[in-house]
């Protein structure tokens, strides 16, 4: 699988370790963003990584920083990007199975290296499920279209009770 990996200054060690781990598992790993600098801004690096996902240059991506929170927020502003911060294997799998998350964000200050490896392995090993999850993903895509800059204020179909 083609995997994009990026980091700001607070996630460089985790990024380097994950790149080696992913390559050892046979993945085609592409790295994004500048070398570690204290003034690197995660929204700018996240944009480069997100654009690689949007172009189909990579199938999935991982962003490492201090907490994982900021890049997830920034990435989720981009069309077609679904990012999630995870700290357990169940969530890493579920993020793909239910929501088809295409960017995982990890906090180097929050999780250790072995947990990070298992999270990434769970994330990459999961596949989106159909049924109600497919329906919900379509609803998320519709929400994204309806609230994009070109469709700001467009009505969204009301949820109906079953």
N, C-alpha and C positions, 0 to 999 in steps of 0.2 A: 504494500500500500504506500502511496505517496503521502508523506506526513510533513507538514510545516511546523517548525518550532521556533519560537521567538521568546525574548526576555528583555526586561529592563535591567537596570543595575542590581536590583534586589533579587533577581531570579537567575543570575548568570550561572552559578554553580549547579543549580537544579537543571537548568537547560543543558549544560554540557554533559551532565551525567545521563540525562534522558536521551540525548542525541546518540551517545555511545550505546545505551541500552537498546534503543530502537534499531540502530544499524546492526547490532549483534543478532537481532531477531529477523533480519533480512528486509527491513523496510527501506524505502528510498526516502531519505530524510533531507529536507531542504531547510536551511536556517534563514531567518529574517531579522532585520533590525541592526542597529549599530553595536559595536563592541561596548562593553560596560563603561558607562560614564555616569557620574552622579547626577548630571543634569538631563539625562535622557528622559523623555516624557512618554509614559506608556500609551496615551491615546494615539500618538503618532506612529509608534511601533505596531500597535494593535491594528491600525488602519492598513499598514503594509501587509500584515499577515492576513487580515480579513479580505483584502483585495486579491490575494493569492488564492484564497478559497473561492471567492466569487468568480474568478477567471477559470477555475477548474485546474489550476496549476498543482494544487494539492487536494486530496480527498478529505482529509481531516487535519486539524491543527491543535497545537498545544501552546499556551502562553504561560510563562513562568514569571512571577514577580514576588513581592513580599507576601501578599494575602490572596491574590487572585481576583479580588473584588473589582477594582478599578477597570482592569482590562475587560472583564465580563460586561460591565455596564457600557463601556465604549464600543465593544464589538457588537453588542445587541442593538446599537443604533444603526448598524449597517444592513442594508437590504440582503436578505437571504442568509444572514449569519445568525446562528443560534448558539450562544455561548453559555456555559454553566461552570460555576465554581463547585468543585466536589472535594470531599475529604474522606470518602469511604467507597468501597468497591460497588456496593449496591447502587448508590447514586450515580456512579460512573457508567454502569450498565444501563440503568433506568433512563438516564438522560438521553441515551441513544435509542433504546427500545421504544420509549414513549414520545419523545420530542424530536428525535433525530438531530441531536446536538452535533454541530460540526466543528466546534472549538471548545476545548477543555481548558480551563484556567486553574492554575495551581499556585499555592502560596508557599514559597520556600521557607518563610518564617513560621509556617503553620504545620507543615508535614515533613516527615523525614524522607530520605532517599528510597528506602525499601517500600514504603507506602506509596510514594509517587510512582514507582515502577509498577506496582500492582494496580494502581488506579488507571494508568495509561494502558496497561494490558487489558483490563476489563473494558475500558472505553473502546479500544480498537477491536476487541473481540465481539462486541455487541452489534446487532443489526436491528433496524427499525421493525416494529411489529405492525401488523395491519389492524383491521377492525376499528374499534373506537379510537385507537391511537392515530390511525391514518385520518379519520374524520377530524380529530382535534388538530392535527398538524395542518390540515387544509383550512381550518378556522383561524389558526395562527397566521397563516399566509394571507388570508383575506384581511385580517386585522392589520397586518403590515402594509398591504396595498392601500387599504382605506385610510391609513394615517400617514402615508408617505407625503413628502412635500408636494408631489403632483396631485395627490388625492386628499389633501388635508380637509378634514371636515366631512368627507364622504360618509354616507350612512353605512353602518354595519348591520347585517341581519340580526335581529333580536334573538336572543336565546329563548327557546321554548322549553317548558317543563314537560317531561315525559309522563 
